[in-house]
């Protein structure tokens, strides 16, 4: 009883609805993060935050990644909003990523996931990409304030996938 009351008070102070049991595997991510990013197009830095929104029914991530000019490549900026939802009919988590490049990815949790430590999502649909585009998004919690993220996308006819690997550390902000 005291723990539940404490959770309600903390949620009220933070301006969020209390976390339901459905969202317990994702509580770890709530807060601000700083990331080191590595991709085929270079290395960069990112800032990200996670928070529960709309009466605690969704988890929203807001991300800004910057890749400085490297070699003959111009500087690149990538921003995205990622919304995690729970599909009660399918009894699974769904991720929708809205990217500044115009892609909207809908990914569904893979049954091999081990929440909360290892989360794997597989693309079910990608808007504004060629039909047959495949993508995988993985999160691996490696410590109290650190997780690894891997995003891989393969466009039809491409010789190799594009892979982005990130190491996120909890920010003091």
HELIX and SHEET records of a PDB file:
HELIX    1   1 UNK A    2  UNK A   14  1                                  13    
HELIX    2   2 UNK A   21  UNK A   29  5                                   9    
SHEET    1   A11 UNK A  31  UNK A  39  0                                        
SHEET    2   A11 UNK A  42  UNK A  53 -1                                        
SHEET    3   A11 UNK A  58  UNK A  67 -1                                        
SHEET    4   A11 UNK A  76  UNK A  87 -1                                        
SHEET    5   A11 UNK A  92  UNK A  99 -1                                        
SHEET    6   A11 UNK A 104  UNK A 109 -1                                        
SHEET    7   A11 UNK A 118  UNK A 127 -1                                        
SHEET    8   A11 UNK A 134  UNK A 143 -1                                        
SHEET    9   A11 UNK A 146  UNK A 154 -1                                        
SHEET   10   A11 UNK A 162  UNK A 170 -1                                        
SHEET   11   A11 UNK A  31  UNK A  39 -1                                        
END                                                                             
